[in-house]
């Protein structure tokens, strides 16, 4: 699904994909797929979790 989203974005001539995830979801998955962290907010939305804002340059 991620690869399809990247393919569609490239077809639309977009240069950047952004997403949000939470530490108990999949930040490691996105890091393995060359996404970078723009911002990490600790103890959000719950104590002992982090909210990640991530991006990937697809040019």
PDB file of N, CA, C and O in Angstrom, chain B, residues numbered from 101:
ATOM      1  N   UNK B 101       0.820  -1.179   0.000  1.00  0.00           N
ATOM      2  CA  UNK B 101       0.000   0.000   0.000  1.00  0.00           C
ATOM      3  C   UNK B 101       0.875   1.259   0.000  1.00  0.00           C
ATOM      4  O   UNK B 101       0.568   2.234  -0.686  1.00  0.00           O
ATOM      5  N   UNK B 102       1.951   1.231   0.763  1.00  0.00           N
ATOM      6  CA  UNK B 102       2.850   2.382   0.816  1.00  0.00           C
ATOM      7  C   UNK B 102       3.466   2.640  -0.558  1.00  0.00           C
ATOM      8  O   UNK B 102       3.512   3.780  -1.021  1.00  0.00           O
ATOM      9  N   UNK B 103       3.935   1.581  -1.201  1.00  0.00           N
ATOM     10  CA  UNK B 103       4.537   1.736  -2.530  1.00  0.00           C
ATOM     11  C   UNK B 103       3.527   2.293  -3.525  1.00  0.00           C
ATOM     12  O   UNK B 103       3.891   3.100  -4.381  1.00  0.00           O
ATOM     13  N   UNK B 104       2.278   1.882  -3.432  1.00  0.00           N
ATOM     14  CA  UNK B 104       1.237   2.405  -4.323  1.00  0.00           C
ATOM     15  C   UNK B 104       1.017   3.894  -4.064  1.00  0.00           C
ATOM     16  O   UNK B 104       0.855   4.664  -5.011  1.00  0.00           O
ATOM     17  N   UNK B 105       1.009   4.303  -2.814  1.00  0.00           N
ATOM     18  CA  UNK B 105       0.842   5.722  -2.485  1.00  0.00           C
ATOM     19  C   UNK B 105       1.994   6.546  -3.058  1.00  0.00           C
ATOM     20  O   UNK B 105       1.781   7.645  -3.569  1.00  0.00           O
ATOM     21  N   UNK B 106       3.211   6.015  -2.971  1.00  0.00           N
ATOM     22  CA  UNK B 106       4.372   6.711  -3.527  1.00  0.00           C
ATOM     23  C   UNK B 106       4.257   6.793  -5.040  1.00  0.00           C
ATOM     24  O   UNK B 106       4.546   7.833  -5.632  1.00  0.00           O
ATOM     25  N   UNK B 107       3.838   5.708  -5.665  1.00  0.00           N
ATOM     26  CA  UNK B 107       3.653   5.691  -7.116  1.00  0.00           C
ATOM     27  C   UNK B 107       2.634   6.740  -7.566  1.00  0.00           C
ATOM     28  O   UNK B 107       2.869   7.462  -8.536  1.00  0.00           O
ATOM     29  N   UNK B 108       1.522   6.821  -6.872  1.00  0.00           N
ATOM     30  CA  UNK B 108       0.477   7.799  -7.217  1.00  0.00           C
ATOM     31  C   UNK B 108       1.005   9.223  -7.031  1.00  0.00           C
ATOM     32  O   UNK B 108       0.765  10.092  -7.870  1.00  0.00           O
ATOM     33  N   UNK B 109       1.719   9.457  -5.938  1.00  0.00           N
ATOM     34  CA  UNK B 109       2.274  10.793  -5.681  1.00  0.00           C
ATOM     35  C   UNK B 109       3.243  11.198  -6.783  1.00  0.00           C
ATOM     36  O   UNK B 109       3.236  12.347  -7.227  1.00  0.00           O
ATOM     37  N   UNK B 110       4.077  10.261  -7.227  1.00  0.00           N
ATOM     38  CA  UNK B 110       5.016  10.560  -8.313  1.00  0.00           C
ATOM     39  C   UNK B 110       4.272  10.858  -9.612  1.00  0.00           C
ATOM     40  O   UNK B 110       4.663  11.764 -10.348  1.00  0.00           O
ATOM     41  N   UNK B 111       3.204  10.109  -9.905  1.00  0.00           N
ATOM     42  CA  UNK B 111       2.396  10.350 -11.102  1.00  0.00           C
ATOM     43  C   UNK B 111       1.799  11.759 -11.086  1.00  0.00           C
ATOM     44  O   UNK B 111       1.633  12.387 -12.132  1.00  0.00           O
ATOM     45  N   UNK B 112       1.485  12.237  -9.900  1.00  0.00           N
ATOM     46  CA  UNK B 112       0.911  13.578  -9.749  1.00  0.00           C
ATOM     47  C   UNK B 112       1.992  14.644  -9.633  1.00  0.00           C
ATOM     48  O   UNK B 112       1.700  15.812  -9.376  1.00  0.00           O
ATOM     49  N   UNK B 113       3.250  14.230  -9.824  1.00  0.00           N
ATOM     50  CA  UNK B 113       4.422  15.098  -9.785  1.00  0.00           C
ATOM     51  C   UNK B 113       4.607  15.793  -8.434  1.00  0.00           C
ATOM     52  O   UNK B 113       5.061  16.935  -8.363  1.00  0.00           O
ATOM     53  N   UNK B 114       4.247  15.083  -7.373  1.00  0.00           N
ATOM     54  CA  UNK B 114       4.487  15.590  -6.021  1.00  0.00           C
ATOM     55  C   UNK B 114       5.925  15.265  -5.643  1.00  0.00           C
ATOM     56  O   UNK B 114       6.524  14.347  -6.202  1.00  0.00           O
ATOM     57  N   UNK B 115       6.470  16.005  -4.712  1.00  0.00           N
ATOM     58  CA  UNK B 115       7.865  15.822  -4.324  1.00  0.00           C
ATOM     59  C   UNK B 115       8.037  15.339  -2.891  1.00  0.00           C
ATOM     60  O   UNK B 115       9.135  14.943  -2.498  1.00  0.00           O
ATOM     61  N   UNK B 116       6.966  15.369  -2.107  1.00  0.00           N
ATOM     62  CA  UNK B 116       7.095  15.067  -0.687  1.00  0.00           C
ATOM     63  C   UNK B 116       5.849  14.341  -0.203  1.00  0.00           C
ATOM     64  O   UNK B 116       4.726  14.690  -0.566  1.00  0.00           O
ATOM     65  N   UNK B 117       6.067  13.333   0.616  1.00  0.00           N
ATOM     66  CA  UNK B 117       4.968  12.638   1.286  1.00  0.00           C
ATOM     67  C   UNK B 117       5.145  12.881   2.774  1.00  0.00           C
ATOM     68  O   UNK B 117       6.256  12.782   3.296  1.00  0.00           O
ATOM     69  N   UNK B 118       4.060  13.196   3.455  1.00  0.00           N
ATOM     70  CA  UNK B 118       4.114  13.359   4.907  1.00  0.00           C
ATOM     71  C   UNK B 118       3.110  12.411   5.545  1.00  0.00           C
ATOM     72  O   UNK B 118       2.139  11.997   4.913  1.00  0.00           O
ATOM     73  N   UNK B 119       3.358  12.073   6.805  1.00  0.00           N
ATOM     74  CA  UNK B 119       2.441  11.207   7.538  1.00  0.00           C
ATOM     75  C   UNK B 119       2.620  11.439   9.023  1.00  0.00           C
ATOM     76  O   UNK B 119       3.584  12.059   9.471  1.00  0.00           O
ATOM     77  N   UNK B 120       1.670  10.925   9.765  1.00  0.00           N
ATOM     78  CA  UNK B 120       1.732  10.942  11.223  1.00  0.00           C
ATOM     79  C   UNK B 120       1.563   9.518  11.717  1.00  0.00           C
ATOM     80  O   UNK B 120       0.773   8.748  11.171  1.00  0.00           O
ATOM     81  N   UNK B 121       2.309   9.177  12.747  1.00  0.00           N
ATOM     82  CA  UNK B 121       2.157   7.872  13.374  1.00  0.00           C
ATOM     83  C   UNK B 121       2.480   8.002  14.855  1.00  0.00           C
ATOM     84  O   UNK B 121       3.006   9.022  15.300  1.00  0.00           O
ATOM     85  N   UNK B 122       2.164   6.978  15.596  1.00  0.00           N
ATOM     86  CA  UNK B 122       2.385   6.975  17.045  1.00  0.00           C
ATOM     87  C   UNK B 122       3.339   5.835  17.367  1.00  0.00           C
ATOM     88  O   UNK B 122       3.367   4.831  16.655  1.00  0.00           O
ATOM     89  N   UNK B 123       4.112   5.979  18.420  1.00  0.00           N
ATOM     90  CA  UNK B 123       5.178   5.032  18.744  1.00  0.00           C
ATOM     91  C   UNK B 123       4.706   3.585  18.816  1.00  0.00           C
ATOM     92  O   UNK B 123       5.492   2.688  18.512  1.00  0.00           O
ATOM     93  N   UNK B 124       3.475   3.318  19.199  1.00  0.00           N
ATOM     94  CA  UNK B 124       3.019   1.931  19.276  1.00  0.00           C
ATOM     95  C   UNK B 124       2.472   1.442  17.939  1.00  0.00           C
ATOM     96  O   UNK B 124       2.042   0.294  17.834  1.00  0.00           O
ATOM     97  N   UNK B 125       2.484   2.299  16.915  1.00  0.00           N
ATOM     98  CA  UNK B 125       2.051   1.881  15.579  1.00  0.00           C
ATOM     99  C   UNK B 125       3.258   1.449  14.753  1.00  0.00           C
ATOM    100  O   UNK B 125       3.689   0.301  14.857  1.00  0.00           O
ATOM    101  N   UNK B 126       3.809   2.339  13.940  1.00  0.00           N
ATOM    102  CA  UNK B 126       4.788   1.860  12.969  1.00  0.00           C
ATOM    103  C   UNK B 126       5.942   2.804  12.638  1.00  0.00           C
ATOM    104  O   UNK B 126       6.372   2.806  11.485  1.00  0.00           O
ATOM    105  N   UNK B 127       6.469   3.597  13.552  1.00  0.00           N
ATOM    106  CA  UNK B 127       7.550   4.491  13.136  1.00  0.00           C
ATOM    107  C   UNK B 127       8.771   3.746  12.588  1.00  0.00           C
ATOM    108  O   UNK B 127       9.414   4.235  11.659  1.00  0.00           O
ATOM    109  N   UNK B 128       9.098   2.592  13.133  1.00  0.00           N
ATOM    110  CA  UNK B 128      10.255   1.834  12.643  1.00  0.00           C
ATOM    111  C   UNK B 128      10.037   1.392  11.193  1.00  0.00           C
ATOM    112  O   UNK B 128      10.970   1.413  10.390  1.00  0.00           O
ATOM    113  N   UNK B 129       8.828   0.999  10.866  1.00  0.00           N
ATOM    114  CA  UNK B 129       8.500   0.604   9.499  1.00  0.00           C
ATOM    115  C   UNK B 129       8.800   1.747   8.537  1.00  0.00           C
ATOM    116  O   UNK B 129       9.430   1.540   7.500  1.00  0.00           O
ATOM    117  N   UNK B 130       8.352   2.947   8.876  1.00  0.00           N
ATOM    118  CA  UNK B 130       8.562   4.095   7.984  1.00  0.00           C
ATOM    119  C   UNK B 130      10.028   4.500   7.923  1.00  0.00           C
ATOM    120  O   UNK B 130      10.507   4.899   6.861  1.00  0.00           O
ATOM    121  N   UNK B 131      10.749   4.409   9.031  1.00  0.00           N
ATOM    122  CA  UNK B 131      12.181   4.695   9.007  1.00  0.00           C
ATOM    123  C   UNK B 131      12.910   3.713   8.084  1.00  0.00           C
ATOM    124  O   UNK B 131      13.834   4.100   7.369  1.00  0.00           O
ATOM    125  N   UNK B 132      12.497   2.452   8.100  1.00  0.00           N
ATOM    126  CA  UNK B 132      13.090   1.444   7.213  1.00  0.00           C
ATOM    127  C   UNK B 132      12.794   1.739   5.745  1.00  0.00           C
ATOM    128  O   UNK B 132      13.512   1.275   4.859  1.00  0.00           O
ATOM    129  N   UNK B 133      11.731   2.516   5.485  1.00  0.00           N
ATOM    130  CA  UNK B 133      11.361   2.892   4.119  1.00  0.00           C
ATOM    131  C   UNK B 133      11.792   4.325   3.793  1.00  0.00           C
ATOM    132  O   UNK B 133      11.200   4.995   2.947  1.00  0.00           O
ATOM    133  N   UNK B 134      12.841   4.772   4.489  1.00  0.00           N
ATOM    134  CA  UNK B 134      13.525   6.036   4.208  1.00  0.00           C
ATOM    135  C   UNK B 134      12.704   7.285   4.497  1.00  0.00           C
ATOM    136  O   UNK B 134      12.914   8.322   3.867  1.00  0.00           O
ATOM    137  N   UNK B 135      11.784   7.202   5.432  1.00  0.00           N
ATOM    138  CA  UNK B 135      11.099   8.394   5.913  1.00  0.00           C
ATOM    139  C   UNK B 135      11.953   9.006   7.009  1.00  0.00           C
ATOM    140  O   UNK B 135      12.613   8.293   7.765  1.00  0.00           O
ATOM    141  N   UNK B 136      11.937  10.328   7.092  1.00  0.00           N
ATOM    142  CA  UNK B 136      12.636  11.031   8.152  1.00  0.00           C
ATOM    143  C   UNK B 136      11.639  11.574   9.157  1.00  0.00           C
ATOM    144  O   UNK B 136      10.450  11.697   8.862  1.00  0.00           O
ATOM    145  N   UNK B 137      12.122  11.893  10.329  1.00  0.00           N
ATOM    146  CA  UNK B 137      11.264  12.461  11.375  1.00  0.00           C
ATOM    147  C   UNK B 137      11.382  13.980  11.329  1.00  0.00           C
ATOM    148  O   UNK B 137      12.468  14.532  11.504  1.00  0.00           O
ATOM    149  N   UNK B 138      10.249  14.656  11.089  1.00  0.00           N
ATOM    150  CA  UNK B 138      10.221  16.120  11.125  1.00  0.00           C
ATOM    151  C   UNK B 138      10.083  16.601  12.559  1.00  0.00           C
ATOM    152  O   UNK B 138      10.714  17.575  12.972  1.00  0.00           O
ATOM    153  N   UNK B 139       9.235  15.889  13.314  1.00  0.00           N
ATOM    154  CA  UNK B 139       8.937  16.322  14.686  1.00  0.00           C
ATOM    155  C   UNK B 139       8.517  15.095  15.480  1.00  0.00           C
ATOM    156  O   UNK B 139       7.798  14.230  14.980  1.00  0.00           O
ATOM    157  N   UNK B 140       8.973  15.034  16.712  1.00  0.00           N
ATOM    158  CA  UNK B 140       8.566  13.993  17.641  1.00  0.00           C
ATOM    159  C   UNK B 140       8.027  14.679  18.886  1.00  0.00           C
ATOM    160  O   UNK B 140       8.715  15.495  19.499  1.00  0.00           O
ATOM    161  N   UNK B 141       6.810  14.350  19.253  1.00  0.00           N
ATOM    162  CA  UNK B 141       6.188  14.937  20.440  1.00  0.00           C
ATOM    163  C   UNK B 141       6.027  13.821  21.467  1.00  0.00           C
ATOM    164  O   UNK B 141       5.209  12.918  21.288  1.00  0.00           O
ATOM    165  N   UNK B 142       6.800  13.885  22.529  1.00  0.00           N
ATOM    166  CA  UNK B 142       6.751  12.844  23.552  1.00  0.00           C
ATOM    167  C   UNK B 142       5.551  13.036  24.469  1.00  0.00           C
ATOM    168  O   UNK B 142       5.035  14.142  24.628  1.00  0.00           O
ATOM    169  N   UNK B 143       5.125  11.938  25.062  1.00  0.00           N
ATOM    170  CA  UNK B 143       3.951  11.903  25.945  1.00  0.00           C
ATOM    171  C   UNK B 143       2.707  12.429  25.252  1.00  0.00           C
ATOM    172  O   UNK B 143       1.881  13.120  25.850  1.00  0.00           O
ATOM    173  N   UNK B 144       2.596  12.085  23.979  1.00  0.00           N
ATOM    174  CA  UNK B 144       1.434  12.489  23.192  1.00  0.00           C
ATOM    175  C   UNK B 144       1.117  11.370  22.217  1.00  0.00           C
ATOM    176  O   UNK B 144       2.039  10.888  21.559  1.00  0.00           O
ATOM    177  N   UNK B 145      -0.071  10.944  22.085  1.00  0.00           N
ATOM    178  CA  UNK B 145      -1.281  11.431  22.731  1.00  0.00           C
ATOM    179  C   UNK B 145      -1.483  10.887  24.139  1.00  0.00           C
ATOM    180  O   UNK B 145      -2.371  11.338  24.863  1.00  0.00           O
ATOM    181  N   UNK B 146      -0.659   9.916  24.527  1.00  0.00           N
ATOM    182  CA  UNK B 146      -0.768   9.324  25.862  1.00  0.00           C
ATOM    183  C   UNK B 146       0.586   9.383  26.555  1.00  0.00           C
ATOM    184  O   UNK B 146       1.614   9.534  25.896  1.00  0.00           O
ATOM    185  N   UNK B 147       0.592   9.267  27.868  1.00  0.00           N
ATOM    186  CA  UNK B 147       1.864   9.178  28.591  1.00  0.00           C
ATOM    187  C   UNK B 147       2.654   7.987  28.066  1.00  0.00           C
ATOM    188  O   UNK B 147       2.079   6.953  27.726  1.00  0.00           O
ATOM    189  N   UNK B 148       3.953   8.134  28.003  1.00  0.00           N
ATOM    190  CA  UNK B 148       4.871   7.078  27.573  1.00  0.00           C
ATOM    191  C   UNK B 148       4.700   6.653  26.119  1.00  0.00           C
ATOM    192  O   UNK B 148       5.096   5.548  25.749  1.00  0.00           O
ATOM    193  N   UNK B 149       4.116   7.512  25.293  1.00  0.00           N
ATOM    194  CA  UNK B 149       4.062   7.288  23.852  1.00  0.00           C
ATOM    195  C   UNK B 149       4.571   8.546  23.162  1.00  0.00           C
ATOM    196  O   UNK B 149       4.668   9.606  23.779  1.00  0.00           O
ATOM    197  N   UNK B 150       4.890   8.424  21.895  1.00  0.00           N
ATOM    198  CA  UNK B 150       5.335   9.576  21.123  1.00  0.00           C
ATOM    199  C   UNK B 150       4.537   9.669  19.835  1.00  0.00           C
ATOM    200  O   UNK B 150       4.170   8.658  19.237  1.00  0.00           O
ATOM    201  N   UNK B 151       4.279  10.882  19.426  1.00  0.00           N
ATOM    202  CA  UNK B 151       3.579  11.192  18.178  1.00  0.00           C
ATOM    203  C   UNK B 151       4.652  11.651  17.198  1.00  0.00           C
ATOM    204  O   UNK B 151       5.399  12.585  17.489  1.00  0.00           O
ATOM    205  N   UNK B 152       4.732  11.000  16.039  1.00  0.00           N
ATOM    206  CA  UNK B 152       5.754  11.319  15.041  1.00  0.00           C
ATOM    207  C   UNK B 152       5.123  11.951  13.813  1.00  0.00           C
ATOM    208  O   UNK B 152       4.094  11.491  13.318  1.00  0.00           O
ATOM    209  N   UNK B 153       5.750  13.004  13.333  1.00  0.00           N
ATOM    210  CA  UNK B 153       5.416  13.627  12.057  1.00  0.00           C
ATOM    211  C   UNK B 153       6.585  13.294  11.148  1.00  0.00           C
ATOM    212  O   UNK B 153       7.724  13.666  11.434  1.00  0.00           O
ATOM    213  N   UNK B 154       6.307  12.589  10.042  1.00  0.00           N
ATOM    214  CA  UNK B 154       7.379  12.064   9.206  1.00  0.00           C
ATOM    215  C   UNK B 154       7.220  12.505   7.751  1.00  0.00           C
ATOM    216  O   UNK B 154       6.143  12.927   7.332  1.00  0.00           O
ATOM    217  N   UNK B 155       8.318  12.399   6.986  1.00  0.00           N
ATOM    218  CA  UNK B 155       8.290  12.823   5.588  1.00  0.00           C
ATOM    219  C   UNK B 155       9.221  11.953   4.761  1.00  0.00           C
ATOM    220  O   UNK B 155      10.119  11.292   5.283  1.00  0.00           O
ATOM    221  N   UNK B 156       8.982  11.971   3.460  1.00  0.00           N
ATOM    222  CA  UNK B 156       9.884  11.323   2.504  1.00  0.00           C
ATOM    223  C   UNK B 156       9.928  12.156   1.248  1.00  0.00           C
ATOM    224  O   UNK B 156       8.888  12.489   0.680  1.00  0.00           O
ATOM    225  N   UNK B 157      11.133  12.496   0.809  1.00  0.00           N
ATOM    226  CA  UNK B 157      11.341  13.189  -0.460  1.00  0.00           C
ATOM    227  C   UNK B 157      11.306  12.126  -1.549  1.00  0.00           C
ATOM    228  O   UNK B 157      12.105  11.190  -1.514  1.00  0.00           O
ATOM    229  N   UNK B 158      10.401  12.247  -2.513  1.00  0.00           N
ATOM    230  CA  UNK B 158      10.234  11.215  -3.536  1.00  0.00           C
ATOM    231  C   UNK B 158      10.729  11.679  -4.899  1.00  0.00           C
ATOM    232  O   UNK B 158      10.406  11.057  -5.911  1.00  0.00           O
ATOM    233  N   UNK B 159      11.493  12.737  -4.945  1.00  0.00           N
ATOM    234  CA  UNK B 159      12.032  13.183  -6.229  1.00  0.00           C
ATOM    235  C   UNK B 159      13.080  12.232  -6.737  1.00  0.00           C
ATOM    236  O   UNK B 159      13.644  12.450  -7.809  1.00  0.00           O
TER     237      UNK B 159
END
